[in-house]
Amino acid sequence: MTSKELLYVEDALGHETFMKTSSEQTAFKLQDPTLASYVTELTQKHTELFNKFLNLL
């Protein structure tokens, strides 16, 4: 893996961490159970994406 590719993966990991944390916090604050459930699914999706990027290393 080139250094440029490594920088891209590291950047993507940072973005996925931010999105996961943001969606977790949002789901906790939401009062609508349907919307909270959807945002929780987004949290899981961002966790999966984080793990896929991590496996590239």
Long-range contacts (C-beta under 8 A, 24 or more apart in sequence): 1-56, 1-57, 6-57, 9-53, 9-56, 9-57, 12-53, 13-50, 13-53, 13-54, 16-46, 16-47, 16-49, 16-50, 16-53, 17-50, 19-46, 20-46, 20-47, 20-50
